[in-house]
Amino acid sequence: MRHFNLFTFLYLAAGVCLTAIALGHPDITPNLKTTLLVNAGLLYLASVLSTFPFWHQSRLRSEARLRDQPTWQRNFLMIAPWLIIALTLVTAIPDLLNHNWATSALARGSVGLPLILVSAEQLFIRSQIRQES
């Protein structure tokens, strides 16, 4: 049975936006267009995979394995999604602002979008597990 959740739609919406940017600007170089379309494809793939139960179950199992880790690893793995999100935003936002939201800066910033969404999904699942227990 497939189930749709908030992150399915976020992956899909981000993929549509990147595709629209790639196909809507005729002056984009082929390398930038390829980068945008590959990132959009990764987001489309994540949106399809997130509808299957194994996607959610693998997230839950990774949280369960987290409890069995030594303390230092558990602490690092607890903050890893936050670090990924923060580092991606700290590098992408200044680049976008310095280049006045140019298409090349958007293409470079789009590389981190799948990482941010997967990390945010992991944090969301972690918060759901904590609420249940």
N, C-alpha and C positions, 0 to 999 in steps of 0.2 A: 504494500500500500504506500503510495506516495503522500507526503505531507508537505505543505508549503508553510514557510515561516517568514518572519520579517527579513531575515538575511537572504533568503531566496530572492525576494523582491529587490533588496539592496544590490546584490550581485548583478541581477538582471538590469536594473536601472543604470548602474555604473557602466556596464557593458554597452548599453544603448547610447549613453552619452559619449563614450569614447569612439564608438562607431560613427556617430553623427559628426563628431569633430573631424575624424579621419576622412570621411566621405564628403563632408560639407565644405571643405576648404580646398579649392583646386590648386592653390599655390604651395601645398605641402610637398616636401621632398619625399621621394619613395622610401627612404630610410625611416623618416618620422611616421609616415603612413603605416609602414610595416610594424613599427613599435606600438603604435596606437591600436592597430588591429589585432596584434598578438595579445596585448593586455586585455582587450575586449574579449577575445576568444577565451582567455583564462577565466575571466569573470563569467562568461556564459557557461563554461564547463563547471565552474563552482556552483552556479545557480541550478544547473541540472542535477549535479551530484547531491546538493543539499536537499533535494526532494526525496531522496532514498533513505530508508531507515539506517543503513550502515554508516552513513555520514554522521548522523547524530549519535549513534552508538559508539563510533570510534572516538568522538569527542568525550563522551561519558567515560569510556575506558581510560583515556589519557588522564582524566581527572582522578580516576580511581588509582591509577599507577602512581600518581603524584604523591599520594599518602604513604606509599611504601619506600619513597626515596629518602636518602639521608637528609638531615636538616638543611645543610648548606645548599644541596641541589634543589630541595623543595622550595627554599626561599628564592633561589635564582629563577626557578621555573614559575613561581608565582608572580614575579615582577617582569618576566620576559615579554609577555604581550604588551605591557605598558611601555617597556623600553622600545620595542619595535614600533609602536604607534608614535611615541615621542620623537625618536630619531628620524623616522620617515617624515614627519611633519616639520621638524626643525630644519631638515635639509631641503624639503620641497617648497615650503612657503617663501623663504627668502629668495630662492631661485625664481619663483613665479613673480614675485614683486619686483625684483631687480630687472627682469626682462619684460616687464609690463604685460604680463600674461600672454606672451608670445606663444605661438603654437609649438615651437621647439621646447619651451619650458614646460608646457602642458604635457608633451610626450615624455619628457624626463620625469615629471611628477607622477604620471600615470603608472610608472613602474611600481611604485610603492602602494598603489591602491588595492591590489589583491591582498598584499600583506596586512594592510590596515584592517580590511574587512574580515579576514580570517582571524586576526588577533582579537578584534572586537567581538566576533562570534564566540570565541573561546572564553572571553571575559563574561559575556552574557550567560553562557551555559554554567560557568563557575558560580555566578551569582544565583542562578536558579537552583543549583545543587545546595548551596548554603541556605536558601530560604526553605527548602524541603526538609532539611535536617535540623 
